Amino acid sequence: MIQSRTSPKPISPADRMRALPQQFFAQLVNKAETLRQEGYDVINLGQGNPDQATPENIVSALQSAATDSRYHKYIPFSGLQSMKTAVAAWYQSRYGVTIDPARHVAILIGSKIGLQELSLALLNPGDRAMVPDPGYPDYWSGIRLAGADMVSLPLEADLNFLPDLSHWDPKAKLAFFNYPNNPTGRLASGEFFDEVINLAIRDGITLAHDLAYGDITFDGKQAVSLLSRPGGIEAGIEFTTVSKSYNMAGWRLGFAVGNPEIIRYLEILQDHLHCSQFGAVQQAGIEALTGPQDSVKALVNRYQSRRDAFINEAKKFGWQIPPSEGSIFMWCPVPTKETAVEFAERVLAQEKVVLAPGSGFGRVGEGYVRISLTASTSQLIDAAQRIGRLL
């Protein structure tokens, strides 16, 4: 046996690893878990992790398909054609959009990975991509992995958290946006989509619209699909997922839909990176999209009720919170003179409630905390009361 006489040489990561943004929220979750292990009653409102079970008909579809030996082998790396057909049918039913499942749809192992693959497929080092600020941090990850640069589009309250298009960069190659919005909970109008589509076509910029929360809208409002607007399919692609509408976050199944050339690039990249999602999961996804939708309506009602319960309880302590229009989050102004991080850390330390500081979603997010509606009504009321003791 050969024994080494020297210390092993340190293994250095690639530069792209060093360029990745800090996983701010992972640290927050770790703090909360430490307190929980110490025996504290921690209420986690910092994560958007659905707390309800996947509907039984979807689970049954998975169980049945899991015994099908066709799915014990490799399936086509681009996924099941029947899954793509179901996505096309869902778009027709939801938004009145007609798409070709063979050309306009890519199946993803969750929309998160697709959002990052898009940057890898389209961006070169030194290219620029526009991102909402505040926005979903995983947009940043793909851009950094591609070696590209980010341009912030501020989302300010005086514009109802729509991007300030005076910051539009005509030299950018890619632009991300997201409505219903995470973290602000706002919706965008069809007229806004039309304006952005026109800018993108004028400047040759690809639009990437994240529609993860498209089904979850409140007070009778409706979300807009990029693909439902004139020129939308040509201007870019839209990302959807079964995670939020059907409580399937752990199943990892999403879709990119839109411009066929971009879809082709995504599928080529995926062919090099991984196989498609397990065929039985895709069969369950078909059931989700084409089966009964009563559970989606019930889920929206549940989230709206939770939203109202927290807002009403917080109001008793003088904390005024504008109601979200959609998504599973509330965007709440910090009710003290502290920074978002200082407030969130004090709430966690003294009252054992996890909040997500707005500054973790971008510089413009300072002054807010994001609160998730994926806790029970009683927990949300309890959390509002605990926070109220500090105000």
C-alpha positions in Angstrom: 0.0 0.0 0.0 1.4 3.4 -1.1 1.3 6.1 1.6 1.3 9.7 0.8 4.3 11.6 2.3 2.9 15.1 1.6 -0.3 16.9 2.4 -2.9 16.6 -0.3 -3.1 19.5 -2.7 -6.1 21.7 -2.1 -8.9 21.3 -4.6 -9.8 24.7 -6.1 -13.2 25.3 -7.6 -13.7 26.7 -11.1 -14.0 30.5 -11.4 -17.7 30.1 -12.2 -18.3 28.6 -8.8 -16.8 31.6 -7.1 -19.0 33.9 -9.3 -22.2 32.3 -8.0 -24.3 34.6 -5.8 -24.4 33.8 -2.1 -27.2 31.6 -1.1 -28.6 34.1 1.4 -31.8 32.2 2.3 -30.0 28.9 3.0 -28.3 30.7 5.9 -31.6 31.9 7.2 -33.1 28.4 7.0 -30.0 27.0 8.8 -30.5 29.5 11.7 -34.2 28.5 11.9 -33.4 24.8 11.9 -30.8 25.3 14.7 -33.4 27.0 16.9 -35.9 24.2 16.1 -33.4 21.6 17.2 -32.9 23.5 20.4 -36.6 23.0 21.1 -38.1 26.4 20.1 -41.4 26.6 18.4 -40.3 28.2 15.1 -42.7 29.5 12.5 -41.1 29.6 9.1 -42.6 32.2 6.9 -39.4 32.7 4.9 -39.8 29.9 2.4 -42.4 29.3 -0.3 -42.7 25.6 0.3 -46.3 24.4 -0.2 -47.7 22.8 3.0 -50.7 20.9 1.4 -50.6 17.4 0.0 -50.6 16.7 -3.8 -54.2 15.9 -4.9 -55.0 12.2 -4.7 -55.8 11.7 -8.3 -52.3 12.9 -9.2 -50.6 10.6 -6.7 -52.7 7.7 -8.0 -51.6 8.5 -11.5 -47.9 8.3 -10.4 -48.5 5.0 -8.5 -50.1 3.4 -11.6 -47.5 4.7 -14.0 -44.6 3.7 -11.7 -45.4 0.0 -12.4 -45.3 0.5 -16.2 -42.0 -1.0 -17.3 -41.8 1.5 -20.2 -40.7 4.0 -17.7 -38.1 1.8 -16.1 -35.9 2.4 -19.2 -34.7 5.6 -20.8 -37.5 7.6 -22.3 -36.8 10.1 -25.0 -34.5 12.8 -23.6 -36.9 15.5 -24.7 -39.7 13.9 -22.6 -43.0 12.3 -23.4 -44.9 13.7 -26.4 -48.1 13.1 -24.4 -46.8 15.4 -21.7 -46.1 18.1 -24.3 -49.6 17.6 -25.7 -51.1 18.1 -22.2 -49.2 21.3 -21.8 -50.6 22.6 -25.1 -54.1 21.6 -24.0 -53.6 23.5 -20.7 -52.5 26.6 -22.5 -55.5 26.5 -24.7 -57.8 26.0 -21.7 -56.2 28.6 -19.5 -55.2 31.3 -21.8 -56.8 30.6 -25.2 -53.3 30.1 -26.7 -52.8 27.6 -29.5 -49.3 26.1 -29.6 -47.6 23.2 -31.4 -46.6 20.7 -28.7 -43.8 19.3 -30.9 -42.2 22.7 -31.6 -43.2 25.1 -28.8 -42.8 23.0 -25.6 -39.7 21.7 -23.6 -40.1 19.5 -20.6 -38.0 20.6 -17.6 -36.9 18.9 -14.4 -38.5 21.8 -12.6 -38.7 25.3 -13.9 -35.8 26.5 -11.7 -33.3 24.4 -13.8 -34.9 25.7 -17.0 -34.5 29.3 -16.0 -30.8 28.7 -15.5 -30.4 26.6 -18.6 -31.8 29.4 -20.7 -28.9 31.7 -19.7 -26.4 28.9 -20.5 -28.1 28.4 -23.9 -28.2 32.1 -24.9 -25.6 34.1 -23.1 -21.9 34.4 -23.7 -19.3 35.9 -21.3 -19.8 39.6 -21.3 -23.4 39.6 -22.6 -25.9 41.4 -20.5 -29.2 40.1 -19.1 -31.9 42.3 -17.4 -33.4 41.1 -14.2 -36.1 42.5 -11.9 -34.9 44.0 -8.7 -36.2 42.7 -6.3 -36.5 39.3 -8.0 -36.0 35.6 -7.8 -32.3 35.0 -7.0 -32.0 31.9 -9.2 -32.2 34.2 -12.3 -28.8 35.5 -11.1 -27.3 32.0 -10.8 -27.7 31.1 -14.5 -26.5 34.5 -15.6 -23.3 34.1 -13.5 -22.7 30.6 -14.6 -22.8 31.8 -18.2 -20.2 34.5 -17.4 -22.7 37.2 -18.3 -23.5 40.5 -16.6 -26.8 41.6 -14.9 -28.7 44.8 -15.5 -31.3 45.6 -12.8 -34.8 46.8 -13.7 -36.1 48.4 -10.4 -39.5 47.4 -9.2 -40.7 50.4 -7.1 -44.0 50.8 -5.2 -44.9 54.0 -7.1 -45.0 51.9 -10.3 -47.0 49.2 -8.6 -43.8 47.0 -8.7 -43.7 46.9 -12.5 -40.2 47.2 -14.0 -39.0 50.8 -14.4 -38.4 50.6 -18.2 -36.3 53.8 -18.2 -33.6 51.3 -17.1 -34.2 49.1 -20.2 -30.9 48.2 -21.8 -31.3 47.9 -25.6 -27.9 46.2 -25.8 -28.9 43.3 -23.5 -29.5 39.9 -24.9 -32.1 38.5 -22.4 -34.7 39.9 -20.0 -36.4 38.1 -17.2 -39.7 39.1 -15.7 -42.2 37.4 -13.5 -46.0 38.0 -12.9 -47.6 37.1 -10.5 -44.5 38.4 -9.0 -42.1 36.8 -6.5 -41.5 38.5 -4.1 -43.9 41.5 -4.4 -47.1 39.6 -5.1 -48.2 42.0 -7.9 -49.8 41.4 -11.2 -49.0 43.0 -14.6 -51.6 44.1 -17.2 -51.8 43.0 -20.8 -50.8 46.5 -21.8 -47.5 46.1 -19.9 -46.8 42.9 -21.6 -47.4 44.5 -25.0 -45.0 47.3 -24.2 -42.3 44.9 -23.2 -42.8 42.7 -26.2 -42.5 45.7 -28.5 -39.3 46.8 -26.9 -37.9 43.3 -27.1 -38.7 42.8 -30.7 -37.3 46.3 -31.5 -34.0 45.5 -29.8 -33.7 41.8 -30.6 -33.9 40.8 -26.9 -35.3 37.5 -25.8 -38.0 37.7 -23.1 -38.2 35.0 -20.4 -41.4 35.2 -18.4 -41.6 33.2 -15.2 -45.3 32.2 -14.8 -44.8 29.9 -11.8 -47.7 31.4 -9.9 -50.0 31.9 -12.8 -52.9 30.1 -11.2 -52.6 31.8 -7.8 -54.4 35.1 -8.1 -56.7 36.8 -5.6 -59.8 38.9 -5.5 -61.0 37.8 -8.9 -57.9 39.0 -10.7 -56.3 37.0 -13.5 -52.7 36.6 -14.5 -51.5 37.3 -18.1 -49.5 34.9 -20.2 -46.8 36.3 -22.3 -47.9 33.9 -25.1 -51.4 35.3 -25.1 -50.2 38.7 -26.3 -49.5 39.7 -29.9 -45.9 38.7 -30.7 -45.4 37.0 -27.4 -44.4 33.6 -28.8 -41.9 35.2 -31.2 -40.4 37.4 -28.5 -39.4 34.7 -26.0 -40.5 31.9 -23.8 -42.6 31.3 -20.7 -41.8 29.0 -17.8 -44.6 27.2 -16.0 -44.6 24.5 -13.3 -46.9 22.1 -11.5 -45.1 22.9 -8.2 -47.4 25.6 -6.8 -50.8 25.0 -8.4 -50.8 21.3 -7.5 -48.6 21.2 -4.4 -45.9 19.3 -6.4 -42.8 21.2 -5.5 -40.9 18.0 -4.7 -41.9 16.3 -7.9 -39.6 18.5 -10.1 -41.6 19.0 -13.2 -41.9 22.2 -15.3 -42.2 23.4 -18.8 -40.7 26.1 -21.1 -43.1 27.2 -23.9 -42.7 29.7 -26.7 -40.3 30.5 -29.5 -39.4 27.2 -31.3 -35.8 28.2 -31.9 -35.2 28.8 -28.2 -37.0 25.6 -27.3 -34.7 23.7 -29.6 -31.6 25.3 -28.0 -32.9 24.2 -24.5 -33.5 20.7 -25.6 -30.1 20.4 -27.2 -28.5 21.6 -23.9 -30.6 19.3 -21.9 -29.6 16.4 -24.1 -26.0 17.0 -23.0 -26.8 17.6 -19.3 -29.4 15.0 -18.3 -32.2 12.7 -19.2 -35.8 13.7 -19.0 -37.8 13.5 -15.8 -39.0 10.0 -14.8 -41.8 9.0 -17.2 -44.2 8.2 -14.3 -43.8 11.7 -12.9 -44.7 13.1 -16.4 -47.8 10.8 -16.4 -48.8 12.4 -13.1 -48.1 15.8 -14.6 -50.6 15.0 -17.4 -53.2 14.1 -14.8 -52.5 17.4 -13.0 -52.9 19.5 -16.2 -55.8 17.7 -17.8 -57.7 16.2 -14.7 -60.1 18.0 -12.3 -59.1 21.5 -11.4 -61.2 21.9 -8.2 -58.1 21.5 -6.0 -56.5 24.6 -7.7 -59.6 26.8 -6.9 -59.6 25.5 -3.3 -55.9 26.2 -2.9 -56.3 29.8 -4.1 -59.2 30.3 -1.7 -57.0 28.9 1.1 -54.1 31.2 0.3 -56.4 34.3 0.0 -58.0 33.5 3.4 -54.5 33.1 5.0 -53.4 36.4 3.4 -56.4 38.2 4.9 -56.0 36.7 8.3 -52.4 37.8 8.6 -53.1 41.3 7.3 -56.0 41.8 9.7 -54.0 40.6 12.7 -51.0 42.7 11.8 -53.3 45.8 11.5 -54.2 45.4 15.2 -50.6 46.3 16.0 -50.4 49.2 13.5 -48.6 47.2 10.8 -50.3 48.2 7.5 -49.6 45.6 4.7 -50.9 46.0 1.2 -52.7 42.9 0.1 -51.0 40.7 -2.5 -52.7 40.3 -5.9 -51.2 36.9 -6.5 -48.4 34.3 -5.7 -48.0 32.7 -2.4 -46.3 35.7 -0.8 -46.9 39.0 0.9 -44.5 41.9 0.4 -44.5 43.8 3.7 -42.9 47.1 4.5 -40.6 46.9 7.5 -42.6 48.5 10.3 -39.6 49.9 12.2 -36.6 52.0 11.3 -34.4 48.9 11.1 -33.0 47.5 7.8 -34.8 44.5 6.5 -32.0 42.2 7.7 -31.9 43.8 11.2 -35.7 43.4 11.5 -35.8 39.8 10.3 -32.9 38.8 12.6 -34.5 40.4 15.6 -37.9 38.8 14.9 -36.1 35.4 14.6 -34.0 35.8 17.7 -36.8 37.1 20.0 -40.0 35.7 18.6 -38.7 32.6 16.5 -40.5 33.7 13.3 -38.6 33.4 10.0 -39.0 36.2 7.6 -37.2 36.8 4.3 -35.4 40.2 4.2 -36.3 42.0 1.0 -32.7 43.0 0.4 -32.0 39.3 -0.3 -33.9 39.7 -3.5 -31.9 42.7 -4.7 -30.9 46.2 -3.6 -34.3 47.7 -4.3 -35.9 45.2 -2.0 -34.5 47.0 1.1 -37.2 48.2 3.4 -39.4 45.1 2.9 -39.7 41.6 4.2 -41.3 38.7 2.3 -43.8 36.6 4.1 -45.0 33.2 2.8 -48.6 32.0 2.9 -47.5 28.4 3.1 -48.2 28.2 6.9 -51.6 27.4 8.4 -54.0 30.3 9.3 -53.4 29.7 13.0 -49.6 29.9 12.5 -49.9 33.1 10.5 -52.1 34.7 13.2 -49.7 33.5 15.8 -46.7 34.9 13.9 -48.5 38.3 13.4 -49.1 38.4 17.2 -45.4 37.5 18.0 -44.2 40.2 15.6 -46.7 42.7 17.0 -45.1 42.3 20.5 -41.9 43.9 19.0 -43.7 46.9 17.4 
